């Protein structure tokens, strides 16, 4: 535990959301270039930037190739403003080691901290499951003196999760689902998303709960022939996903897939509700329940959250 009211630097959009959810926004001195929720977060000093020339506006294939080349070459795809970090002098830096594609690398953060005065605390958050996300909220609360508020938030989220799971458990069947975390090349969803699919009353047999997303072939997708396809590219909004899908070269077998023939292909706001391990992940669970079992779950999620393919 450090000072009860530390100056916080968040290097993760999900953690920024947690900080606001715990009512600690007045202690937040820096965020990343991707921290866009709540809107007030956009008014904080931005301490990172992307090395992607086109940011997230490039095609799926171009982004994939850039990231692959950078990581294979030992480079980071994010840069940290060390000068700003020194001037802000945070007491607590919230980061992660789980994925170099999602945030500034832990090594970069560790090296930057060595030059700071006062030895700030660096808390690395590594959720890979839904329970891990809830534990992350508790960790942030413990590190900031807001443990009681964190526990109250977690209990409220747990009640919502349990309500969805209980209702989905009454469904007559469990449709096969393919949650697609990247479009070109295709990737399965990873970590907590397969668990969300299961709790929402589906089954994603191309992914493993608690494990990273993996690249797969179109042949594997065709052989699986899912009844439901949910497009949730990492970092993409619903609109961005639809825009990108229009430029992806889909195989000729696409139209023969069960999900496509029955009109059960959906684009979701992956950036907001699935890719970030924060409080809104519970909305992601509700979205999946509405998609997989509309006979049980009337739509209550925001209009921008998801839509069937036109």
C-alpha positions, -999 to +999 in steps of 0.1 A: +000+000+000+012+035-008-001+069+001-040+068+004-044+095-023-016+088-048-011+106-081-020+079-107-006+073-141-027+049-161-011+031-190-042+010-199-077+022-211-093-005-189-075+008-158-085+043-166-121+031-166-116+014-132-100+046-117-131+066-128-155+039-116-138+041-081-142+078-080-104+085-081-104+106-113-091+136-094-059+117-087-054+107-124-025+127-138-019+109-171-036+085-195-028+068-228-037+080-263-064+053-264-081+062-231-115+075-244-140+064-217-154+081-198-152+112-220-136+131-191-105+109-195-097+126-228-090+158-209-061+143-190-024+146-202-016+119-228+016+101-221+018+075-249+015+074-287+014+047-313+042+039-338+016+028-364+018+054-392-020+052-398-029+044-362-058+021-361-071+034-394-050+011-415-065-021-428-066-052-406-039-068-427-017-037-427-020-034-389-013-071-384+019-069-406+032-038-388+027-053-354+042-086-364+073-069-378+077-047-348+074-074-323+096-098-342+122-070-344+121-064-307+104-030-310+074-017-291+044-004-310+039+023-283+061+051-271+061+065-236+068+103-230+094+099-204+099+137-200+062+141-192+063+112-168+092+129-149+073+162-147+041+146-135+059+125-109+032+100-103+031+079-071+014+049-088+018+036-123-008+011-135+004-011-164+005-047-176+029-074-189+003-096-206+003-082-241+028-059-259+001-052-286-023-037-260+000-012-241+034+001-236+058-028-228+065-035-192+102-033-199+098+002-213+079+013-182+104-003-158+133+015-176+114+048-174+107+045-137+144+041-129+150+077-139+122+090-116+126+104-082+108+089-052+105+053-066+068+053-076+050+020-073+044+001-105+014-022-104+012-047-132-023-060-138-026-094-156-063-105-159-069-135-182-103-145-170-135-128-158-126-134-122-092-119-130-109-087-142-128-085-109-096-091-090-079-063-109-106-039-097-098-050-061-061-046-067-065-010-079-087-003-049-062-018-025-033+002-041-052+035-039-068+033-005-102+027-021-106-010-011-141-007+002-154+011-029-137-015-051-154-043-032-188-026-035-183-023-073-171-059-077-201-072-058-225-052-080-208-066-111-209-101-097-247-098-093-251-088-129-230-116-141-249-142-120-282-129-133-272-133-169-257-167-164-288-179-145-311-168-172-289-182-200-288-215-181-325-219-188-320-219-226-330-251-245-298-252-265-262-238-266-255-226-301-219-228-315-203-194-316-172-180-333-160-148-316-136-133-341-110-110-326-093-101-358-105-101-394-074-104-416-059-128-408-087-143-387-080-148-350-101-165-323-111-145-293-090-150-262-087-149-225-121-139-209-142-138-241-147-176-245-159-176-208-183-148-216-197-168-245-202-198-222-219-177-195-242-162-221-254-196-232-232-204-262-200-225-268-169-213-287-150-244-296-123-226-315-110-207-285-098-217-250-108-199-218-080-180-202-056-184-232-046-157-257-063-153-290-047-173-318-045-171-356-066-197-374-073-206-410-105-201-429-105-238-434-109-243-396-137-218-395-155-236-424-151-270-407-165-256-375-194-240-393-206-219-363-243-210-358-234-175-346-204-153-356-195-123-335-170-098-351-151-080-323-117-069-337-094-057-310-095-019-307-123-015-332-157+001-327-188-014-344-186+011-372-149+005-377-156-032-379-182-029-405-160-005-425-131-030-424-153-061-432-163-045-465-126-046-476-117-080-463-114-108-489-137-134-476-134-170-489-161-183-512-173-206-484-183-176-463-218-175-477-223-212-470-216-209-433-246-216-411-244-182-393-243-163-426-272-182-442-294-177-411-284-140-407-267-145-374-235-126-380-230-096-357-207-067-354-200-054-319-181-026-303-151-047-293-131-018-281-157-007-255-172-040-244-148-070-251-112-061-255-107-040-224-107-059-190-126-033-171-161-028-156-178-026-190-169-062-197-202-071-179-220-051-206-202-074-231-217-104-214-251-089-217-245-082-254-235-118-261-266-130-242-289-108-264-272-120-295-271-157-287-304-160-269-328-132-281-357-154-270-346-149-234-328-116-234-347-085-248-323-059-260-313-034-233-277-026-244-268+007-261-277+011-298-241+015-308-230-017-290-240-042-316-259-049-348-266-078-372-248-076-405-270-058-430 
